[in-house]
Amino acid sequence: MSAVWYEQQQEIKNPTDVGNFVMGVLNDTVVPTLQKIKQTYTAPPPKQPKDLSNNPRCPRCNRPMVLRDGKFGELWSCTGWNSKESPCNHSMDNDNGMPVEKPAKKPVETSNFDCKKCGKKLIWRKDNKGGKHNKGYSFFGCSDFPKCKQKYDEVNGEPKYD
């Protein structure tokens, strides 16, 4: 088909020929194909809703939870996440097919150094494994982030104030 269209395109010399070419393609190819699809199309059967009556309940809203595959493995999430009236985005870790609360994040420890921009305490951020060129990173960032985005390079365990 492409070869035929290519030859027909080579015969186009003026704007009227373009319109004739397009109408020819529509009438000879597109319209008959759409008609054939409409005649033979059958809609797929509607999906049957899953029975969630035996699933564990969300501790926040009491809706059923479902086991999903997430970015970091399996997790349990509330089925009310897309509810317009009362959304619930609660999720829990999976422990052998049962939902368990995620471990609490450890509190961030602030340093004894102050941010020169806003006066709040600085947090020493460090990672010995990754970073650029696999060297890790180490810097002091303001504890009032994201309001204050000030950061300082770390030199011998202290912020390098410029």
C-alpha positions in Angstrom: 0.0 0.0 0.0 2.8 2.4 0.9 4.4 1.9 -2.5 1.1 2.7 -4.3 0.7 5.9 -2.2 4.3 6.9 -2.9 3.7 6.7 -6.6 0.5 8.7 -6.3 2.3 11.3 -4.2 4.9 11.7 -7.0 2.1 12.7 -9.4 1.0 15.6 -7.1 1.8 18.9 -9.0 -0.6 21.5 -7.4 -2.8 22.0 -4.3 -5.9 20.5 -6.0 -4.0 17.3 -6.5 -3.2 17.1 -2.8 -7.0 17.3 -1.9 -7.8 14.7 -4.5 -5.0 12.4 -3.2 -6.3 12.7 0.4 -9.9 12.1 -0.5 -8.9 9.1 -2.6 -7.1 7.6 0.4 -10.0 8.3 2.7 -12.6 6.8 0.3 -10.6 3.8 -0.9 -8.9 2.8 2.3 -9.9 4.4 5.5 -13.7 4.4 5.2 -14.0 0.7 4.1 -11.7 -0.3 6.9 -13.7 1.5 9.5 -16.9 0.0 8.2 -15.5 -3.5 8.4 -14.3 -2.9 12.0 -17.8 -1.6 12.9 -19.5 -4.6 11.5 -17.2 -7.2 13.2 -16.6 -5.4 16.5 -17.9 -7.0 19.7 -17.5 -5.3 23.0 -15.5 -7.1 25.7 -17.5 -8.5 28.6 -17.7 -6.1 31.6 -15.2 -6.8 34.3 -16.6 -8.6 37.4 -15.8 -6.7 40.6 -13.4 -8.7 42.9 -14.8 -10.0 46.1 -12.9 -8.0 48.8 -15.0 -9.0 51.7 -12.3 -11.3 53.2 -9.5 -8.8 52.7 -7.9 -7.0 55.7 -9.5 -3.6 56.5 -7.7 -0.3 56.4 -7.0 0.9 59.9 -7.8 4.5 59.0 -11.1 4.3 57.1 -12.2 0.6 57.4 -12.3 0.0 53.6 -10.9 -3.2 52.3 -7.2 -3.2 51.4 -5.6 -4.9 48.3 -2.2 -6.3 47.8 -0.3 -4.5 45.0 3.1 -4.6 43.3 4.8 -1.4 44.1 8.1 0.2 43.1 9.9 -1.4 46.1 8.0 -4.7 46.2 4.5 -5.8 47.4 2.4 -3.5 49.6 -1.1 -3.3 50.9 -3.0 -0.2 49.9 -6.5 1.1 50.7 -9.2 0.8 48.0 -10.4 4.3 48.9 -7.4 6.0 47.4 -9.4 7.5 44.5 -12.6 8.3 46.4 -13.8 11.8 45.6 -15.8 12.2 48.9 -13.3 10.8 51.4 -10.0 9.7 49.8 -7.6 7.5 51.9 -4.1 6.9 50.6 -3.0 4.7 53.5 -0.6 1.9 52.6 1.1 -0.8 54.6 4.1 -3.2 54.2 3.4 -6.8 53.3 4.5 -9.5 55.7 3.7 -13.0 54.3 0.4 -11.9 52.9 -0.7 -9.8 55.8 -0.5 -6.0 56.1 1.8 -4.5 58.8 2.5 -0.9 59.6 5.5 0.6 58.0 8.4 1.2 60.5 8.4 4.8 61.8 11.1 7.0 60.3 13.8 7.9 62.7 13.8 11.6 63.6 16.3 13.9 61.9 19.2 14.9 64.1 20.1 18.6 63.9 23.7 19.8 64.3 25.0 22.6 66.6 25.5 24.8 63.6 23.1 27.6 62.5 22.0 28.5 59.0 23.5 32.0 58.2 20.4 32.8 56.0 17.5 32.1 58.4 19.1 31.2 61.8 17.6 27.7 62.1 19.8 24.6 62.9 21.6 22.8 60.1 21.3 19.0 59.4 24.4 17.1 58.3 23.4 15.1 55.2 25.8 12.3 54.2 26.0 9.1 52.2 29.2 7.1 52.0 28.0 4.8 49.2 26.6 6.6 46.2 26.7 10.1 44.8 28.6 11.4 41.9 31.4 9.1 40.7 30.6 6.7 43.6 32.3 9.0 46.1 29.3 9.7 48.3 28.2 13.1 49.4 28.4 15.2 52.6 26.9 18.6 53.2 24.9 20.7 55.7 21.4 21.6 54.7 19.0 23.9 56.6 16.4 22.2 58.8 13.8 24.7 57.6 13.9 23.1 54.1 11.9 23.6 51.8 11.3 27.2 53.0 15.0 27.8 53.3 17.1 26.0 50.6 20.5 27.1 52.0 23.2 24.4 52.0 26.9 24.4 52.9 29.7 22.1 51.9 31.1 20.0 54.8 34.8 20.3 55.6 36.1 18.2 58.5 32.6 17.8 60.0 31.8 21.5 60.0 29.9 23.6 57.5 32.0 25.7 55.1 30.4 29.2 55.4 31.4 31.2 52.3 
